[in-house]
Amino acid sequence: MHSKQTVKYICESYPSGNHYYYKKELITHDSWDNIDSLSWSAARPISKGTFAKRGKEGYKVEYVSVDKEPAEVIPFLKVTKK
């Protein structure tokens, strides 16, 4: 388990009202002493309960509002065979 300084929990909110929860960990590709080798891991999905629990425990939490336009729905035409 990572320390409170090397992990962050993210809540992404969409205009549809959906919320998605993720965890990111600080990783190194060389050494912890080499700052240039540090980066955040890929976002891993977590539950809403885990997000809330970790926030209460003092871990860093971020709230991100994603303002994307909804996808365009392209209807498929039904082809009938003779």
Secondary structure by P-SEA (a helix, b strand, c coil): ccccccbbbbbbbccccbbbbbbbbbbbccccccccccccccbbbbcaaaaaaaaaaccbbbbbbbbccccbbbbbbbbbcc
